Amino acid sequence: MKDENIIPEITHPLGKHWDQPSKDNILIDDKNALMSEKDFNELKEYSCSVPSGAYEGKMWKNYDGTNWGLVWYGESENPDNASINYRKIII
């Protein structure tokens, strides 16, 4: 089941400089993120770090040595402390 609001919209002004696939193309449940190879390839990779500019809705991929994961900054009551969320990617 897809949670329509799991990845928030990017509203931060810096978001206009960050390229990523549409969150509407990614099906997410509580463990996995199902996406096309095209969308997977559009995600920037940060396997050894996290991208700077932490703002809600920013997505990237990481590889933990076994699985690819979709990672994103989620909603937070304090915009300076956005949550980091993860789902295993299935292509």
HELIX and SHEET records of a PDB file:
HELIX    1   1 PRO A   13  HIS A   17  5                                   5    
HELIX    2   2 LYS A   23  ASN A   25  5                                   3    
HELIX    3   3 GLU A   37  GLU A   42  1                                   6    
SHEET    1   A 5 LEU A  27  ILE A  28  0                                        
SHEET    2   A 5 ASN A  32  LEU A  34 -1                                        
SHEET    3   A 5 SER A  83  ILE A  90  1                                        
SHEET    4   A 5 TRP A  68  GLY A  74 -1                                        
SHEET    5   A 5 MET A  59  TYR A  63 -1                                        
END                                                                             
